[in-house]
Amino acid sequence: MKYFFDKAENLKNLEKLNLKNFVIPKFYFFDLQKWNNEKEKIIEKIVKNLDSKICIRSSFYKEDNSKSSMAGKFDSYININNEKKNLSFFIKKLILQ
């Protein structure tokens, strides 16, 4: 049984539980291959479906597991205006880390 997931998978699994005392923010996740093939579609979905201020974070599967943690290894971009130019800039910046 798998106990450790990446951040995006954890959010997805928590969302399915319909927890009453927790708020799971709206989110959208994708992998690098999908980004490379569908940048414009991804940006359009984010602009259309998320709030005006967003966070852009990594969800690398090797960040945290039962044997190690890479906490703080990857930047997070918080309180970013949800606009096409910002999305492209900050996603590329995160990928290049």
C-alpha positions, -999 to +999 in steps of 0.1 A: +000+000+000+013+034-009+013+059+020+033+088+006+021+108-023+031+141-039+013+173-028-011+173-058-021+136-052-026+143-015-049+173-023-068+151-048-073+123-022-084+148+005-109+164-019-125+130-024-132+126+013-156+155+015-143+166+048-166+189+067-141+209+088-115+215+061-114+237+031-094+223+002-085+251-022-092+249-059-062+235-076-050+223-110-019+201-115+000+187-144+033+170-152+062+183-172+053+163-202+018+178-203+033+213-198+056+208-227+028+196-250-001+218-238+012+250-223-016+272-237-044+248-227-030+246-192-027+283-188-063+288-202-077+263-177-059+279-147-070+314-157-106+303-162-110+280-132-089+294-104-092+325-083-076+358-091-047+352-067-030+318-068+001+298-056+024+281-080+042+251-063+061+221-072+046+186-066+077+165-073+071+129-062+106+127-047+102+157-024+089+138+006+088+101+014+093+078+044+131+080+042+138+116+033+124+151+029+133+178+005+113+204+023+124+239+012+143+226-019+118+240-043+104+276-044+068+284-041+053+315-057+025+328-035-002+354-041+005+356-078-020+374-101-038+347-121-028+362-155-013+344-186+020+362-185+025+355-148+016+318-151+040+313-180+068+332-162+065+315-128+058+280-140+090+282-162+109+296-133+098+266-111+106+241-138+142+255-142+150+250-105 
